[in-house]
């Protein structure tokens, strides 16, 4: 991956002044196209922007004719994983994960929010190396290690058994350099939950993650949770009904007649209360409470692995065999559902898409995240970003609304909206030059002609060379 950093530096035009003339600027916050613009980039900033008829490029500028092209902010994938395969603990997949970083750039993903795992020390190092220009890849925000209960669901997570444990775990993550806190509790004692939130906020860190099932969404928001991952947690049963459901489940487990997966999924879908959601969603919007729906992974790992065969997928060329093996539904962590389970998961995914649309309509701020990485079957870094955007459009958002989730909303979550997430003077020059209008069809985000990363220019041929280099590296590794 360090070799890639050298490749990026050598193949870019560096920090010289760039002027893109007669380009269509995608004003993502306004959801509009501003035609016939000249955009001047000096260093890593947009230093001038105006009509081409009245905005002259600097004499020393490298000029790009943007006629017929569309310039928009770079994309952020706000939910990714860089981790080992828990099924095969003999290999940590450090180099294999590092090699995927270039795939994000080749698809216009300029930043990622890494959600914690067992490679945390490496991810923190990669983050700092990328920021220092010593390694190629997207900018990284990371949770470091997830916080979980007595028996963590994933390797690398921190077990917190008391409020004191929770506070110490948050302090440790802050000391290690984590950018935020990720929780993964299945159930959690309220004092532990409050301790995580109180300590994280005292340390200046946001908290996001899974919603513990013994807490309603309303209770978690009231306690101060900043956001959550996965749209399934938008289900909002009435508190008393949910308490009764949990009590029944505990008793059935004790009696040896626990509900199976399909029954549990259907019950949770049925218990969603539209009136409760109508009361709660505006509160999420006002807070604001950030939701990352991860719609594509909900479809891919829940039911598509039962209906699609990926072994002949041409993208296999770009991934180390050990990563591809972690996605194999016969040997990986996740098995393909069949019968009643398959039907229940399909219905569940449809409901999640509808709840995402309703939450968005109520003003709940959304982030685009894919959950790509090891063990999440065939959710492929880079490619998955465009699949997620398309699925959000399928859910009922407009292309403009979807673009905000991956650009201006991502900047707002990071507290960087004054300097990132839009094409405007003074903004950071992380930009995509597209061949088609993404406000007309979201699939245009795949039509990347030029990437501008921190003011450095990468043509389509150079992006293709990055992909080709990745494929060659995989082929060479197989031959060894």
C-alpha positions, 0 to 999 in steps of 0.5 A, spaced: 500 500 500 505 504 501 507 503 493 500 506 492 502 512 495 508 513 491 504 511 485 499 516 487 504 522 487 508 520 481 501 519 477 498 526 479 499 533 477 501 535 484 499 541 488 499 546 481 493 550 480 488 547 476 482 550 472 476 547 470 472 551 464 465 551 462 463 545 467 456 544 470 457 545 477 452 540 481 450 544 487 448 538 492 445 542 497 441 546 493 439 540 488 441 544 482 446 545 476 449 551 475 452 551 468 458 554 464 462 555 470 470 555 471 472 552 477 479 554 480 483 550 484 490 552 488 493 547 493 487 543 496 482 549 496 477 551 491 480 559 490 475 561 485 468 559 482 464 563 477 461 564 470 466 562 464 464 568 460 467 572 466 472 568 470 479 567 467 484 561 469 490 564 472 496 564 467 499 558 470 493 553 471 493 547 468 486 547 464 481 542 463 475 543 458 469 541 462 464 542 457 458 536 457 461 534 464 459 535 471 463 537 477 460 534 484 463 533 491 467 527 493 463 521 496 464 519 503 462 512 505 460 512 512 460 505 514 466 501 512 470 495 516 477 493 515 478 487 519 480 480 519 475 474 518 473 471 524 472 464 521 479 464 520 483 467 525 490 464 523 490 470 518 489 477 520 489 480 513 492 486 514 496 487 508 489 484 504 485 490 507 490 495 506 490 493 499 482 495 498 484 502 500 485 504 493 479 501 490 475 506 494 479 512 490 478 509 484 470 509 485 470 516 487 470 515 495 474 520 498 473 518 505 470 513 509 468 512 516 471 505 519 466 502 524 471 498 529 474 492 529 480 487 530 485 491 526 484 498 530 492 499 531 493 498 523 487 502 521 489 508 526 496 508 522 493 508 515 489 514 517 495 518 519 499 515 513 494 518 509 493 524 512 501 525 512 501 523 504 505 517 506 500 512 503 494 512 498 487 512 500 481 515 502 481 519 508 479 515 514 475 516 521 475 510 525 472 508 532 478 504 533 475 498 537 467 497 538 464 497 545 460 490 547 458 486 552 460 480 556 461 476 550 463 480 544 460 479 537 466 480 533 474 479 535 477 486 537 471 489 541 472 491 548 467 488 553 464 492 558 461 489 564 460 495 568 459 503 568 466 504 570 469 499 565 465 503 560 468 509 562 475 506 561 474 503 555 471 510 552 478 513 555 482 508 552 479 509 545 480 517 546 487 516 548 489 511 542 486 516 537 479 514 535 475 519 532 468 517 535 465 511 539 461 505 536 457 501 540 455 493 539 451 491 545 445 486 544 442 488 551 446 493 555 444 495 563 442 502 562 447 505 567 453 502 562 449 505 556 449 512 560 456 511 562 458 510 555 455 516 552 457 521 558 464 519 558 464 520 550 461 526 550 466 529 555 471 527 551 468 530 545 466 524 541 460 522 538 457 515 539 453 511 534 452 504 533 447 498 534 441 499 538 441 495 544 434 491 543 432 492 551 432 500 549 427 503 545 429 508 540 426 513 544 429 511 550 436 511 546 435 518 544 433 521 550 439 518 553 443 522 548 445 517 543 448 521 537 446 516 531 445 509 529 447 504 524 442 500 520 435 502 518 432 496 521 432 500 528 427 505 525 422 500 527 418 503 533 414 499 537 410 502 543 415 501 549 410 497 553 409 492 547 416 492 546 417 490 554 412 485 553 415 482 547 422 482 550 419 478 557 416 473 553 422 472 549 426 471 555 421 466 558 420 462 552 428 461 552 428 459 559 422 454 557 426 451 551 421 454 546 425 460 543 422 463 537 426 461 531 429 467 526 423 467 521 418 468 527 422 473 530 423 477 524 416 477 523 414 479 530 419 485 530 416 487 523 409 487 526 410 490 532 412 497 529 407 502 530 406 507 525 403 512 530 409 512 534 414 513 529 410 519 527 411 522 534 418 520 534 421 521 527 421 529 528 424 528 535 430 525 531 430 530 526 430 536 531 436 533 535 439 531 530 440 524 530 444 521 525 441 514 521 446 510 516 440 506 513 445 501 510 440 498 505 444 495 500 448 490 505 441 489 508 439 486 501 446 483 499 447 479 506 440 477 508 437 474 501 441 476 495 446 471 497 441 465 496 439 468 489 445 470 486 452 467 484 458 471 485 463 467 484 463 469 476 463 476 478 468 480 474 470 484 480 473 478 484 479 480 480 481 485 485 480 482 491 485 477 495 482 470 495 482 470 503 477 476 503 473 473 497 473 467 501 470 470 507 464 472 503 463 465 501 456 463 503 458 456 504 464 457 508 464 464 511 460 467 517 453 468 514 449 463 511 444 464 505 437 463 508 432 459 505 424 457 505 421 461 511 427 465 513 428 467 506 421 470 505 421 474 512 428 477 510 425 479 504 419 482 507 424 485 512 428 489 507 422 492 504 420 495 510 426 498 512 427 501 505 420 504 507 421 506 514 428 510 511 423 514 506 419 516 512 424 518 516 427 522 511 421 525 509 420 527 517 427 530 516 431 525 520 438 526 517 441 520 513 448 518 511 450 513 506 454 507 508 455 501 505 457 496 511 463 493 506 468 489 508 470 482 510 465 477 512 459 482 509 458 477 503 460 481 496 459 488 499 465 490 495 469 497 497 468 502 492 463 499 488 458 498 494 458 506 494 454 506 488 450 500 489 447 504 496 446 510 493 442 507 487 438 503 493 436 509 497 433 512 490 429 505 490 427 507 497 424 513 495 429 519 495 431 523 490 438 523 487 439 530 490 437 528 497 441 521 496 447 525 494 447 529 500 447 523 504 454 522 501 457 529 501 454 535 505 451 530 510 457 527 511 461 533 512 456 536 517 456 529 521 464 531 521 463 538 523 466 540 517 460 543 513 464 550 512 469 547 508 467 541 505 461 537 502 460 542 496 463 545 490 464 553 492 470 558 493 474 556 500 472 549 500 476 543 500 478 540 493 475 533 493 471 533 487 469 528 482 468 530 474 463 526 471 460 524 464 453 525 466 448 529 470 447 525 477 441 529 479 438 526 473 440 519 474 444 517 480 447 512 476 451 517 473 456 517 479 459 511 476 461 515 470 467 518 473 472 521 468 477 525 473 478 525 481 481 531 484 483 529 491 486 534 495 487 538 489 491 533 486 488 530 479 487 523 477 485 522 470 480 516 468 486 512 465 490 513 472 484 511 475 484 505 471 491 504 472 490 503 479 485 498 478 489 494 473 495 494 479 490 492 484 488 486 479 496 484 478 497 484 485 492 479 486 494 475 480 501 475 483 500 473 490 496 467 487 502 465 483 506 465 489 
